[in-house]
Structure formats: structure tokens, C-alpha cells
Amino acid sequence: MPRQKVEFTNTKGHTLAGALELPDSGSPKAFALFAHCFTCGKDVVAATRIARTLADQGIAVLRFDFTGLGGSEGDFANTTFSSNVSDLEAAATFLAEQYQAPALLIGHSLGGVAVLAVARRIQSVQAVVTIAAPASPKHVEHLFADQACDIRQTGRAPVTIAGRTFELGAELLDDLDKWPLEETIGALRKPLLVFHSPTDQVVDVAEATKIFKAAKHPKSYISLDDADHLLSKQADADYVAVTLTAWASRYLKLEPLQAQSQDRPAVASDEVLVTEQDAHFLRGLYTAHHQWQADEPKDKGGSHLGPNPYELLLMSLGACTSMTLRMYANHKKLAIDNLEVRLTHRRVNAKDAPNGTAQEGSISVIERQLSYAGALSDEQHQRLLEIADRCPVHKTLMGEIDIQTRSPFVNNS
């Protein structure tokens, strides 16, 4: 299933890391924004499984790490519930500018409180979903009640949550008091779906009752029976995603859900198939065992749902280079780590080419930069540069290529 790593900037100038889960074929029916639980991250089991299942149902999902968590910049000790809300607004703006404004907000645990707080600020939102969420952000205080005095006295203090240690700041405690959500929930005026388990050991089911009572219609409640707080069982996460999609289709004006076909285009083991996914530039890319998408940016008339053809070309060269270098390093027992290959492509006048050729017209220049950690000699570094030029895709691109296009087969049926 296509997944894109994305980055965007919040109001504090921090770069936040995200993952955009996309349908494996066709344009998304809608875009959703997922907010994870307190001290979790975008890759927590519930977030990844729900996002993947929603994408399988045709809804693209952006999940991201809040400031100071996972791959995002910033100091978690300086974050507050207000900063989480602000991060969600930044994520919604990113989706609106680069893809499509989110129509659906989904929040898990404290993330559920955050989506309730931010929903009215994002005009594109048509429906809201909470999963195992408390009715107020202040509920999270029970996780570090014993350290609250230390946090206030010293300004920040370490706390251990779910086996991991974090530093929390006094600003967080002060900020939690600023968000009494009962009136906010009552004024939501958007369809709301509440998921909660009666056996949740982290957030009592009574919190779900508070949310449901405060909300106005249309509102719905679904019990998750014996699910745990983190939805660690795949069946529970899948149930939430599929049920959520069926519920949301009433409010997002989605196409009726179809049973997911297991059929895929027949592709021989030695070929690649490219199909049209829309009437613009979105294309399905298939091998016998894998599938992906290609597209063009919005400013070129595409939907920006996949890499463009030149990006795919650079990925091919970069992947082959990296694999070849790793194979050589392992064979020679060279201790290198964090191997990365960065590539760019541009067209230049032949006379301005880095190799100084005197040809006429323009030529393509691909710049490839290697990066790795390892205590190697100058000779070993130089040898790795030489090995990079020997990767099969490099040799193919630099050699003579004969591309044969056969007569078209026209299907008039």
C-alpha cells in the first residue's frame, strides 16, 4: 500500500514528521487527519493499523508525530495541550496546500480531546471521531500525579509513562486547566462518533459518557467490548477502521463501499505494467508481486499522490547504488552504518556540464551524494565511490540503450 513520508512546519518553526497513507489505486475519496495518544507517536500500533485499513477503504490518512516526539523536532518538555492543538492546525493546513483539506478528524486517547478542541477551527472538517478519549485534557494528569509537585517546583521533571521516561514541564500543567471542553463539545455542530471499551484500564468508560452527553446530535457511540486502551489486537483496530468508514460515508458523501477485490492485473515476472488511475497523471505501477503509484505535482496538473517519473528514476538508481555498496561493504567487512544516497536531476547546457563536454544542446545531470558513518581509510572511501559507479542501474543509464516500442493493441470491446 502506498505510503509517503512527509514533513511540514508548525507555528514554532519546528519540522514535524508524518506519514501519509494512501489508497493502493485511484484517487482518495477523502483525506483524514489522525491524532495519536499522549507520549505515543505516529507509528503506534493503533494509528498505523487504522490508517492502513482506512486507506484500503479509499480514505487517505495523515498521521504525524507531535512536537518533540518520534521524528519531529522540538523539546517535548516545552509542549502543552495547546501546542498539540496548534500542531493539528498546521497538519490540516499542510494537507489543504499539498493535497486536499481534511474532511475527517480522528483522535486516539488525548489525541481525541485534541481533535474535539480543534474541529471547529478547521472549516473543511465534516465529521469527528474519538477513540478511547477522555472528556478533558486534564484527565492525563493521573499519569504523573506523583510527580506533579516536582514538576511545578523545578519547572520540569522526568516521569515514566508506559515504561518510557519523558520530561514534562510546568507549562503543561498550567495549560491543562485552560481547556474545559464541555462547552466546546456542545458547540461542535459536527457529526461525532465515540469509540470506547468498557474495560479500558487507562481511560474509564465514564469519560466516553461525558463526551456523548455533552455532544449534540448527530452523534453515535460504539462499544469496543474487550479491547484494550491501545487497541493492540489487530482485529480491534480493523473493526474501528471499517466501522468508522461506514459511519463517515453518511457525512462525507463518499461513494458506497465496495467489497475489496483481491484481483490485480496479471503481470509476468519479467515485466512492469503501468495503468491509468485517473484522466490526468495518476498511474498504477505493477510488478508480479508489488504495486505503487506515480503522479505529477498539483502545479503540473496532477494530484501529487505519488513520485513523478524522474523521481522514480532517481529512486531506482539510488536503490541500486545503496544495495551494491552494502553488498561490497559486507563482503569486505567494512564497518559502515547509516548508508544514505541522495540524488538530484537537472537539465543544463552541454557546455556547462560538470564533465566539461563540448556537445551542443542540453543534457541531463544526475548528482549522487553518498553518506555513511565509518572509520575508513582514504583508499577505502575512494573505493566505495568507484563501486557506486558499478551498480547495474548506473551501467544501464551510462550505456547504450535500445528502447523498442511495439505497435499498440487496441481493445474495442
TORSEBA-333184 format. One record per residue (C-alpha): x, y, z; residue in three letters; residue number from 1. Coordinates in steps of 0.02 Angstrom, whole numbers, plus 50000, padded with zeros to 5 digits. Layout:
<rolos>
ROLO    c1    c2    c3  aa   i
ROLO     X     Y     Z Ala NUM
...
</rolos>
This chain:
<rolos>
ROLO    c1    c2    c3  aa   i
ROLO 50000 50000 50000 Met   1
ROLO 50073 50171 49953 Pro   2
ROLO 50141 50270 50099 Arg   3
ROLO 50231 50435 50087 Gln   4
ROLO 50347 50510 50215 Lys   5
ROLO 50303 50693 50233 Val   6
ROLO 50365 50842 50331 Glu   7
ROLO 50286 51009 50373 Phe   8
ROLO 50323 51156 50487 Thr   9
ROLO 50221 51209 50638 Asn  10
ROLO 50196 51386 50703 Thr  11
ROLO 50354 51373 50810 Lys  12
ROLO 50461 51334 50658 Gly  13
ROLO 50486 51152 50705 His  14
ROLO 50485 51021 50569 Thr  15
ROLO 50356 50886 50606 Leu  16
ROLO 50374 50711 50534 Ala  17
ROLO 50222 50625 50461 Gly  18
ROLO 50165 50475 50360 Ala  19
ROLO 50029 50490 50229 Leu  20
ROLO 49938 50326 50200 Glu  21
ROLO 49859 50321 50026 Leu  22
ROLO 49742 50201 49936 Pro  23
ROLO 49833 50074 49829 Asp  24
ROLO 49736 50127 49673 Ser  25
ROLO 49633 50275 49619 Gly  26
ROLO 49614 50445 49697 Ser  27
ROLO 49566 50454 49883 Pro  28
ROLO 49382 50478 49921 Lys  29
ROLO 49430 50596 50062 Ala  30
ROLO 49576 50644 50175 Phe  31
ROLO 49582 50614 50362 Ala  32
ROLO 49696 50678 50499 Leu  33
ROLO 49742 50561 50643 Phe  34
ROLO 49800 50624 50815 Ala  35
ROLO 49894 50496 50921 His  36
ROLO 49888 50469 51109 Cys  37
ROLO 49991 50559 51242 Phe  38
ROLO 50179 50520 51229 Thr  39
ROLO 50144 50398 51087 Cys  40
ROLO 50186 50436 50907 Gly  41
ROLO 50126 50415 50729 Lys  42
ROLO 50190 50236 50723 Asp  43
ROLO 50093 50172 50873 Val  44
ROLO 50002 50011 50828 Val  45
ROLO 49826 50086 50832 Ala  46
ROLO 49874 50231 50719 Ala  47
ROLO 49962 50127 50588 Thr  48
ROLO 49832 49989 50578 Arg  49
ROLO 49683 50108 50573 Ile  50
ROLO 49768 50218 50443 Ala  51
ROLO 49810 50070 50331 Arg  52
ROLO 49635 49998 50342 Thr  53
ROLO 49556 50167 50305 Leu  54
ROLO 49669 50186 50154 Ala  55
ROLO 49611 50014 50098 Asp  56
ROLO 49435 50085 50107 Gln  57
ROLO 49485 50234 49999 Gly  58
ROLO 49519 50367 50133 Ile  59
ROLO 49694 50441 50139 Ala  60
ROLO 49759 50469 50316 Val  61
ROLO 49896 50584 50380 Leu  62
ROLO 49970 50534 50547 Arg  63
ROLO 50115 50632 50620 Phe  64
ROLO 50223 50650 50774 Asp  65
ROLO 50178 50795 50887 Phe  66
ROLO 50318 50915 50932 Thr  67
ROLO 50461 50832 51024 Gly  68
ROLO 50405 50654 50988 Leu  69
ROLO 50464 50524 50863 Gly  70
ROLO 50543 50605 50711 Gly  71
ROLO 50479 50781 50746 Ser  72
ROLO 50586 50924 50806 Glu  73
ROLO 50566 51019 50968 Gly  74
ROLO 50579 50983 51155 Asp  75
ROLO 50434 50879 51222 Phe  76
ROLO 50457 50958 51393 Ala  77
ROLO 50407 51125 51318 Asn  78
ROLO 50248 51060 51237 Thr  79
ROLO 50071 51083 51301 Thr  80
ROLO 49897 51030 51253 Phe  81
ROLO 49882 51197 51165 Ser  82
ROLO 50037 51158 51061 Ser  83
ROLO 49959 50992 51011 Asn  84
ROLO 49805 51083 50950 Val  85
ROLO 49916 51204 50855 Ser  86
ROLO 50012 51058 50776 Asp  87
ROLO 49847 50985 50715 Leu  88
ROLO 49803 51151 50633 Glu  89
ROLO 49973 51152 50548 Ala  90
ROLO 49944 50975 50485 Ala  91
ROLO 49773 51023 50416 Ala  92
ROLO 49850 51172 50327 Thr  93
ROLO 49984 51060 50252 Phe  94
ROLO 49854 50939 50185 Leu  95
ROLO 49750 51082 50112 Ala  96
ROLO 49900 51158 50025 Glu  97
ROLO 49983 50999 49961 Gln  98
ROLO 49839 50876 49939 Tyr  99
ROLO 49661 50906 49998 Gln 100
ROLO 49592 50984 50156 Ala 101
ROLO 49545 50853 50287 Pro 102
ROLO 49361 50807 50296 Ala 103
ROLO 49382 50688 50442 Leu 104
ROLO 49471 50706 50610 Leu 105
ROLO 49515 50551 50712 Ile 106
ROLO 49591 50560 50886 Gly 107
ROLO 49652 50421 50999 His 108
ROLO 49657 50449 51189 Ser 109
ROLO 49724 50626 51222 Leu 110
ROLO 49726 50647 51033 Gly 111
ROLO 49538 50626 51040 Gly 112
ROLO 49524 50775 51157 Val 113
ROLO 49636 50874 51038 Ala 114
ROLO 49526 50841 50886 Val 115
ROLO 49372 50893 50985 Leu 116
ROLO 49461 51055 51030 Ala 117
ROLO 49519 51094 50853 Val 118
ROLO 49372 51033 50748 Ala 119
ROLO 49280 51199 50739 Arg 120
ROLO 49440 51290 50686 Arg 121
ROLO 49460 51183 50529 Ile 122
ROLO 49321 51231 50409 Gln 123
ROLO 49343 51079 50296 Ser 124
ROLO 49305 50953 50436 Val 125
ROLO 49139 50866 50410 Gln 126
ROLO 49149 50732 50544 Ala 127
ROLO 49246 50692 50703 Val 128
ROLO 49292 50526 50784 Val 129
ROLO 49364 50493 50958 Thr 130
ROLO 49440 50327 51014 Ile 131
ROLO 49466 50290 51200 Ala 132
ROLO 49469 50477 51234 Ala 133
ROLO 49442 50569 51399 Pro 134
ROLO 49319 50713 51407 Ala 135
ROLO 49453 50837 51460 Ser 136
ROLO 49641 50853 51434 Pro 137
ROLO 49659 50871 51624 Lys 138
ROLO 49622 50685 51636 His 139
ROLO 49802 50649 51582 Val 140
ROLO 49866 50715 51749 Glu 141
ROLO 49832 50547 51832 His 142
ROLO 49979 50475 51733 Leu 143
ROLO 50103 50584 51829 Phe 144
ROLO 50007 50636 51985 Ala 145
ROLO 50151 50585 52100 Asp 146
ROLO 50274 50697 52007 Gln 147
ROLO 50161 50849 51988 Ala 148
ROLO 50239 50939 52139 Cys 149
ROLO 50415 50908 52074 Asp 150
ROLO 50367 50973 51902 Ile 151
ROLO 50297 51135 51974 Arg 152
ROLO 50442 51162 52094 Gln 153
ROLO 50583 51133 51970 Thr 154
ROLO 50496 51187 51810 Gly 155
ROLO 50516 51015 51734 Arg 156
ROLO 50544 50838 51795 Ala 157
ROLO 50561 50662 51724 Pro 158
ROLO 50409 50549 51728 Val 159
ROLO 50390 50368 51674 Thr 160
ROLO 50239 50326 51566 Ile 161
ROLO 50209 50152 51495 Ala 162
ROLO 50389 50105 51532 Gly 163
ROLO 50467 50257 51446 Arg 164
ROLO 50538 50412 51531 Thr 165
ROLO 50493 50588 51474 Phe 166
ROLO 50525 50761 51542 Glu 167
ROLO 50367 50861 51572 Leu 168
ROLO 50361 51049 51603 Gly 169
ROLO 50258 51153 51722 Ala 170
ROLO 50183 51245 51574 Glu 171
ROLO 50091 51085 51528 Leu 172
ROLO 50006 51077 51698 Leu 173
ROLO 49952 51259 51688 Asp 174
ROLO 49889 51238 51511 Asp 175
ROLO 49778 51088 51552 Leu 176
ROLO 49671 51199 51663 Asp 177
ROLO 49632 51313 51515 Lys 178
ROLO 49533 51182 51418 Trp 179
ROLO 49364 51141 51498 Pro 180
ROLO 49292 51053 51347 Leu 181
ROLO 49110 51026 51393 Glu 182
ROLO 49053 51187 51310 Glu 183
ROLO 49169 51156 51161 Thr 184
ROLO 49095 50983 51133 Ile 185
ROLO 48919 51051 51146 Gly 186
ROLO 48957 51184 51016 Ala 187
ROLO 49044 51062 50898 Leu 188
ROLO 48898 51056 50775 Arg 189
ROLO 48982 50917 50677 Lys 190
ROLO 48937 50732 50671 Pro 191
ROLO 49030 50640 50810 Leu 192
ROLO 49070 50456 50832 Leu 193
ROLO 49135 50396 51002 Val 194
ROLO 49227 50229 51017 Phe 195
ROLO 49267 50163 51191 His 196
ROLO 49295 49999 51280 Ser 197
ROLO 49203 49964 51443 Pro 198
ROLO 49360 49875 51504 Thr 199
ROLO 49482 50016 51463 Asp 200
ROLO 49606 50022 51608 Gln 201
ROLO 49683 50190 51561 Val 202
ROLO 49531 50299 51520 Val 203
ROLO 49373 50243 51608 Asp 204
ROLO 49219 50220 51501 Val 205
ROLO 49134 50355 51606 Ala 206
ROLO 49238 50482 51508 Glu 207
ROLO 49154 50425 51347 Ala 208
ROLO 48985 50450 51430 Thr 209
ROLO 49033 50630 51471 Lys 210
ROLO 49082 50664 51290 Ile 211
ROLO 48923 50585 51222 Phe 212
ROLO 48810 50679 51341 Lys 213
ROLO 48893 50846 51304 Ala 214
ROLO 48882 50824 51115 Ala 215
ROLO 48730 50872 51012 Lys 216
ROLO 48656 50763 50876 His 217
ROLO 48707 50689 50758 Pro 218
ROLO 48812 50581 50874 Lys 219
ROLO 48847 50395 50887 Ser 220
ROLO 48928 50280 51014 Tyr 221
ROLO 49008 50110 50981 Ile 222
ROLO 49069 49996 51120 Ser 223
ROLO 49233 49906 51087 Leu 224
ROLO 49191 49763 51206 Asp 225
ROLO 49353 49687 51273 Asp 226
ROLO 49477 49797 51177 Ala 227
ROLO 49622 49873 51274 Asp 228
ROLO 49664 50058 51276 His 229
ROLO 49795 50048 51137 Leu 230
ROLO 49693 49932 51025 Leu 231
ROLO 49842 49816 51022 Ser 232
ROLO 49741 49675 50943 Lys 233
ROLO 49733 49695 50755 Gln 234
ROLO 49552 49637 50749 Ala 235
ROLO 49502 49784 50860 Asp 236
ROLO 49596 49913 50756 Ala 237
ROLO 49525 49841 50594 Asp 238
ROLO 49349 49843 50666 Tyr 239
ROLO 49366 50027 50715 Val 240
ROLO 49429 50074 50542 Ala 241
ROLO 49297 49982 50441 Val 242
ROLO 49154 50035 50555 Thr 243
ROLO 49220 50213 50555 Leu 244
ROLO 49221 50218 50364 Thr 245
ROLO 49044 50153 50351 Ala 246
ROLO 48986 50285 50476 Trp 247
ROLO 49083 50425 50394 Ala 248
ROLO 49014 50384 50220 Ser 249
ROLO 48847 50456 50277 Arg 250
ROLO 48925 50625 50315 Tyr 251
ROLO 49072 50638 50195 Leu 252
ROLO 48966 50594 50043 Lys 253
ROLO 49082 50452 49999 Leu 254
ROLO 49044 50327 49864 Glu 255
ROLO 48958 50170 49931 Pro 256
ROLO 49087 50049 49996 Leu 257
ROLO 49126 49904 49882 Gln 258
ROLO 49195 49737 49935 Ala 259
ROLO 49382 49745 49911 Gln 260
ROLO 49431 49640 49761 Ser 261
ROLO 49581 49529 49777 Gln 262
ROLO 49605 49534 49588 Asp 263
ROLO 49753 49629 49519 Arg 264
ROLO 49819 49649 49343 Pro 265
ROLO 49912 49498 49277 Ala 266
ROLO 50096 49542 49263 Val 267
ROLO 50233 49425 49206 Ala 268
ROLO 50386 49401 49316 Ser 269
ROLO 50498 49494 49194 Asp 270
ROLO 50388 49644 49156 Glu 271
ROLO 50317 49803 49233 Val 272
ROLO 50138 49861 49200 Leu 273
ROLO 50083 50044 49206 Val 274
ROLO 49895 50081 49208 Thr 275
ROLO 49791 50240 49213 Glu 276
ROLO 49711 50279 49381 Gln 277
ROLO 49628 50440 49327 Asp 278
ROLO 49610 50551 49173 Ala 279
ROLO 49760 50658 49223 His 280
ROLO 49930 50592 49279 Phe 281
ROLO 49896 50466 49419 Leu 282
ROLO 49964 50297 49364 Arg 283
ROLO 49966 50124 49441 Gly 284
ROLO 50135 50037 49438 Leu 285
ROLO 50136 49848 49449 Tyr 286
ROLO 50260 49706 49451 Thr 287
ROLO 50215 49524 49478 Ala 288
ROLO 50223 49548 49666 His 289
ROLO 50218 49735 49705 His 290
ROLO 50119 49892 49666 Gln 291
ROLO 50143 50078 49684 Trp 292
ROLO 50086 50244 49609 Gln 293
ROLO 50161 50382 49503 Ala 294
ROLO 50091 50557 49482 Asp 295
ROLO 50137 50738 49450 Glu 296
ROLO 50130 50886 49570 Pro 297
ROLO 49973 50992 49577 Lys 298
ROLO 50059 51137 49487 Asp 299
ROLO 50088 51019 49341 Lys 300
ROLO 49906 50963 49333 Gly 301
ROLO 49922 50807 49441 Gly 302
ROLO 49857 50758 49613 Ser 303
ROLO 50028 50738 49697 His 304
ROLO 49986 50562 49756 Leu 305
ROLO 50149 50482 49705 Gly 306
ROLO 50326 50517 49643 Pro 307
ROLO 50345 50589 49469 Asn 308
ROLO 50435 50487 49334 Pro 309
ROLO 50604 50570 49361 Tyr 310
ROLO 50592 50543 49549 Glu 311
ROLO 50559 50360 49515 Leu 312
ROLO 50712 50355 49402 Leu 313
ROLO 50820 50431 49539 Leu 314
ROLO 50748 50309 49666 Met 315
ROLO 50795 50164 49553 Ser 316
ROLO 50974 50225 49535 Leu 317
ROLO 50986 50266 49721 Gly 318
ROLO 50917 50097 49774 Ala 319
ROLO 51036 50002 49661 Cys 320
ROLO 51184 50108 49719 Thr 321
ROLO 51143 50078 49902 Ser 322
ROLO 51119 49890 49878 Met 323
ROLO 51282 49875 49782 Thr 324
ROLO 51379 49971 49914 Leu 325
ROLO 51305 49868 50055 Arg 326
ROLO 51347 49705 49966 Met 327
ROLO 51526 49764 49938 Tyr 328
ROLO 51546 49826 50118 Ala 329
ROLO 51481 49664 50190 Asn 330
ROLO 51595 49562 50077 His 331
ROLO 51748 49665 50126 Lys 332
ROLO 51692 49675 50308 Lys 333
ROLO 51692 49865 50305 Leu 334
ROLO 51606 49934 50460 Ala 335
ROLO 51491 50067 50387 Ile 336
ROLO 51321 50117 50456 Asp 337
ROLO 51179 50236 50411 Asn 338
ROLO 51211 50220 50225 Leu 339
ROLO 51114 50352 50128 Glu 340
ROLO 51111 50401 49944 Val 341
ROLO 51039 50571 49895 Arg 342
ROLO 51009 50611 49712 Leu 343
ROLO 50954 50761 49610 Thr 344
ROLO 50920 50784 49425 His 345
ROLO 50930 50940 49317 Arg 346
ROLO 50949 50991 49136 Arg 347
ROLO 51099 51100 49091 Val 348
ROLO 51180 51168 48935 Asn 349
ROLO 51301 51036 48870 Ala 350
ROLO 51443 51161 48876 Lys 351
ROLO 51408 51193 49061 Asp 352
ROLO 51406 51009 49110 Ala 353
ROLO 51519 50963 49256 Pro 354
ROLO 51622 50846 49147 Asn 355
ROLO 51661 50987 49026 Gly 356
ROLO 51593 50906 48868 Thr 357
ROLO 51579 51020 48717 Ala 358
ROLO 51418 50949 48647 Gln 359
ROLO 51277 51058 48584 Glu 360
ROLO 51106 51073 48666 Gly 361
ROLO 51063 51019 48842 Ser 362
ROLO 51100 50861 48938 Ile 363
ROLO 51040 50780 49099 Ser 364
ROLO 51150 50791 49253 Val 365
ROLO 51118 50674 49399 Ile 366
ROLO 51211 50717 49558 Glu 367
ROLO 51230 50573 49682 Arg 368
ROLO 51293 50603 49858 Gln 369
ROLO 51343 50459 49972 Leu 370
ROLO 51333 50471 50160 Ser 371
ROLO 51383 50342 50289 Tyr 372
ROLO 51468 50326 50457 Ala 373
ROLO 51628 50225 50472 Gly 374
ROLO 51812 50241 50512 Ala 375
ROLO 51885 50204 50340 Leu 376
ROLO 52048 50248 50256 Ser 377
ROLO 52055 50370 50110 Asp 378
ROLO 52085 50223 49996 Glu 379
ROLO 51929 50134 50059 Gln 380
ROLO 51823 50291 50037 His 381
ROLO 51886 50308 49859 Gln 382
ROLO 51849 50126 49825 Arg 383
ROLO 51669 50148 49881 Leu 384
ROLO 51649 50291 49756 Leu 385
ROLO 51712 50176 49619 Glu 386
ROLO 51594 50036 49673 Ile 387
ROLO 51447 50156 49666 Ala 388
ROLO 51481 50183 49480 Asp 389
ROLO 51474 49995 49454 Arg 390
ROLO 51295 49967 49510 Cys 391
ROLO 51192 49887 49371 Pro 392
ROLO 51069 50031 49351 Val 393
ROLO 51214 50155 49337 His 394
ROLO 51291 50048 49200 Lys 395
ROLO 51124 50038 49110 Thr 396
ROLO 51098 50227 49114 Leu 397
ROLO 51276 50261 49056 Met 398
ROLO 51274 50128 48920 Gly 399
ROLO 51187 50123 48753 Glu 400
ROLO 51001 50087 48773 Ile 401
ROLO 50887 50025 48635 Asp 402
ROLO 50704 50056 48682 Ile 403
ROLO 50584 49965 48566 Gln 404
ROLO 50401 50016 48563 Thr 405
ROLO 50284 49890 48485 Arg 406
ROLO 50126 49930 48388 Ser 407
ROLO 49978 49967 48501 Pro 408
ROLO 49848 49838 48542 Phe 409
ROLO 49677 49921 48535 Val 410
ROLO 49538 49841 48636 Asn 411
ROLO 49373 49891 48558 Asn 412
ROLO 49265 49785 48672 Ser 413
</rolos>
